[in-house]
Amino acid sequence: MYDVVIVGAGPAGLSAALVLGRARRKVAVVDAGEPRNARASGVHGFLSRDGMPPGELLAVGRVEVAGYGVEIIEDKVLAVEPGFEVRLAGGRTLDARRLVVTTGLRDELPDIPGLAERWGSDVVVCPYCHGYEVRDQPLGVVATGEHGVFKALLVRNWSDDVVHFPGPDPVADDRLAERGIEVVPGEVTRLVVERDRLTGVEVAGRVVPRRAVFVNPTFVPADGLLTSLGCELTDEGFVRTDEVGRTSVPGVWAAGNVVDPMLQVITSAGAGSLAAAMLNTELVLG
Ligand SMILES: Cc1cc2nc3c(=O)[nH]c(=O)nc-3n(C[C@H](O)[C@H](O)[C@H](O)COP(=O)(O)OP(=O)(O)OC[C@H]3O[C@@H](n4cnc5c(N)ncnc54)[C@H](O)[C@@H]3O)c2cc1C
């Protein structure tokens, strides 16, 4: 019987494992090996690790948690029965007193030819993660509605040359013109890529030269295990947790992007760490 089984060995899961391993708990972390930022060249904005390749950060984390006796299992969790019985694709079943789900989310990208292939290099989501790397270059924001306007205004922080591609139904907002952001309405028909580099955005047969593009994917949480256990959702459709990571189901905890799409690597790690400490307190108090 494990004290805790953690599902997902991204920054949230590994940070939870580090705290629980150091708290001398019997812990297993099961990971399917598909972290969200795998396509990125570096993790930016993580103090003391700024720019480190994402795979390297996780590899270092795995060595650290293994040093405290945490078992890392490369597998996929298919189902969790109440109690908890954690069923793995490889056939193993793990029994656990508590469950921490840190399974992240999937970015559902706009269906534009050429876009998915450039994801994580010159098609990106987060200006705080990638804005500095493309500063002062011709940037595009391919994003509809008010969130698209907000992103265009935000991206303007990193370059004087920003074009907003709002789709066929632009939202009027004076701030775009005030900040010198050109708006090119219409269906984006493809991203133009030359010599393994984004060079433009095509709208109605016109190619607007651009060096990088910011998009607003739909965030789809990998929360099937949580919902199958009956965890309550927020109005936004994410599993509800309290401020330390407790879900509505006793013994089931969650942290990181699976419950909050806004969290970056350092804040996901912080959420996993906090959840682990509070979970340990719960075990101590019985
Ligand atoms: C292209 C891109 C670049 C980014 N760059 C940055 C950056 O520079 N700086 C920054 O701070 N943030 C960046 N981010 C955000 C960052 O990826 C997330 O903040 C972070 O990955 C969230 O950590 P997490 O632990 O919640 O989830 P993840 O890192 O996604 O880890 C979840 C893990 O759970 C596993 N898993 C899922 N389901 C199961 C299952 N059923 N069984 C077993 N394992 C499972 C997955 O395989 C995965 O390994 C970027 C995101 C993207 C998309």
Ligand as a Chemical Component Dictionary entry (heavy atoms), coordinates in Angstrom:
data_LIG
# 
_chem_comp.id                   LIG 
_chem_comp.type                 NON-POLYMER 
_chem_comp.pdbx_formal_charge   0 
_chem_comp.three_letter_code    LIG 
# 
loop_
_chem_comp_atom.comp_id 
_chem_comp_atom.atom_id 
_chem_comp_atom.alt_atom_id 
_chem_comp_atom.type_symbol 
_chem_comp_atom.charge 
_chem_comp_atom.model_Cartn_x 
_chem_comp_atom.model_Cartn_y 
_chem_comp_atom.model_Cartn_z 
_chem_comp_atom.pdbx_ordinal 
LIG C1  C1  C 0 4.784  25.183 -26.215 1  
LIG C2  C2  C 0 4.764  25.515 -24.738 2  
LIG C3  C3  C 0 5.840  26.158 -24.164 3  
LIG C4  C4  C 0 5.820  26.487 -22.817 4  
LIG N1  N1  N 0 6.881  27.163 -22.301 5  
LIG C5  C5  C 0 6.886  27.491 -21.005 6  
LIG C6  C6  C 0 7.974  28.254 -20.448 7  
LIG O1  O1  O 0 8.926  28.636 -21.145 8  
LIG N2  N2  N 0 7.910  28.552 -19.123 9  
LIG C7  C7  C 0 6.888  28.162 -18.326 10 
LIG O2  O2  O 0 6.902  28.449 -17.137 11 
LIG N3  N3  N 0 5.840  27.458 -18.820 12 
LIG C8  C8  C 0 5.827  27.100 -20.141 13 
LIG N4  N4  N 0 4.768  26.398 -20.652 14 
LIG C9  C9  C 0 3.705  25.944 -19.740 15 
LIG C10 C10 C 0 4.121  24.599 -19.080 16 
LIG O3  O3  O 0 4.190  23.612 -20.080 17 
LIG C11 C11 C 0 3.120  24.198 -18.006 18 
LIG O4  O4  O 0 2.999  25.258 -17.065 19 
LIG C12 C12 C 0 3.558  22.949 -17.233 20 
LIG O5  O5  O 0 3.902  21.903 -18.119 21 
LIG C13 C13 C 0 2.443  22.474 -16.292 22 
LIG O6  O6  O 0 2.933  21.414 -15.515 23 
LIG P1  P1  P 0 2.015  20.189 -15.061 24 
LIG O7  O7  O 0 2.881  19.384 -14.155 25 
LIG O8  O8  O 0 0.717  20.676 -14.554 26 
LIG O9  O9  O 0 1.671  19.372 -16.413 27 
LIG P2  P2  P 0 2.620  18.679 -17.495 28 
LIG O10 O10 O 0 3.971  19.276 -17.506 29 
LIG O11 O11 O 0 1.866  18.667 -18.773 30 
LIG O12 O12 O 0 2.761  17.183 -16.965 31 
LIG C14 C14 C 0 1.679  16.296 -16.937 32 
LIG C15 C15 C 0 2.222  14.879 -17.027 33 
LIG O13 O13 O 0 1.160  13.968 -16.722 34 
LIG C16 C16 C 0 1.252  12.870 -17.598 35 
LIG N5  N5  N 0 -0.049 12.188 -17.676 36 
LIG C17 C17 C 0 -1.223 12.682 -18.174 37 
LIG N6  N6  N 0 -2.215 11.752 -18.075 38 
LIG C18 C18 C 0 -1.637 10.652 -17.495 39 
LIG C19 C19 C 0 -2.141 9.370  -17.130 40 
LIG N7  N7  N 0 -3.425 9.009  -17.306 41 
LIG N8  N8  N 0 -1.266 8.476  -16.594 42 
LIG C20 C20 C 0 0.031  8.806  -16.383 43 
LIG N9  N9  N 0 0.548  10.025 -16.709 44 
LIG C21 C21 C 0 -0.268 10.931 -17.252 45 
LIG C22 C22 C 0 1.693  13.484 -18.918 46 
LIG O14 O14 O 0 2.234  12.490 -19.779 47 
LIG C23 C23 C 0 2.710  14.512 -18.428 48 
LIG O15 O15 O 0 4.015  13.962 -18.363 49 
LIG C24 C24 C 0 4.722  26.113 -22.009 50 
LIG C25 C25 C 0 3.636  25.452 -22.593 51 
LIG C26 C26 C 0 3.640  25.173 -23.939 52 
LIG C27 C27 C 0 2.458  24.496 -24.564 53 
# 
loop_
_chem_comp_bond.comp_id 
_chem_comp_bond.atom_id_1 
_chem_comp_bond.atom_id_2 
_chem_comp_bond.value_order 
_chem_comp_bond.pdbx_ordinal 
LIG C1  C2  SING 1  
LIG C2  C3  SING 2  
LIG C2  C26 DOUB 3  
LIG C3  C4  DOUB 4  
LIG C4  N1  SING 5  
LIG C4  C24 SING 6  
LIG N1  C5  DOUB 7  
LIG C5  C6  SING 8  
LIG C5  C8  SING 9  
LIG C6  O1  DOUB 10 
LIG C6  N2  SING 11 
LIG N2  C7  SING 12 
LIG C7  O2  DOUB 13 
LIG C7  N3  SING 14 
LIG N3  C8  DOUB 15 
LIG C8  N4  SING 16 
LIG N4  C9  SING 17 
LIG N4  C24 SING 18 
LIG C9  C10 SING 19 
LIG C10 O3  SING 20 
LIG C10 C11 SING 21 
LIG C11 O4  SING 22 
LIG C11 C12 SING 23 
LIG C12 O5  SING 24 
LIG C12 C13 SING 25 
LIG C13 O6  SING 26 
LIG O6  P1  SING 27 
LIG P1  O7  DOUB 28 
LIG P1  O8  SING 29 
LIG P1  O9  SING 30 
LIG O9  P2  SING 31 
LIG P2  O10 DOUB 32 
LIG P2  O11 SING 33 
LIG P2  O12 SING 34 
LIG O12 C14 SING 35 
LIG C14 C15 SING 36 
LIG C15 O13 SING 37 
LIG C15 C23 SING 38 
LIG O13 C16 SING 39 
LIG C16 N5  SING 40 
LIG C16 C22 SING 41 
LIG N5  C17 SING 42 
LIG N5  C21 SING 43 
LIG C17 N6  DOUB 44 
LIG N6  C18 SING 45 
LIG C18 C19 SING 46 
LIG C18 C21 DOUB 47 
LIG C19 N7  SING 48 
LIG C19 N8  DOUB 49 
LIG N8  C20 SING 50 
LIG C20 N9  DOUB 51 
LIG N9  C21 SING 52 
LIG C22 O14 SING 53 
LIG C22 C23 SING 54 
LIG C23 O15 SING 55 
LIG C24 C25 DOUB 56 
LIG C25 C26 SING 57 
LIG C26 C27 SING 58 
# 
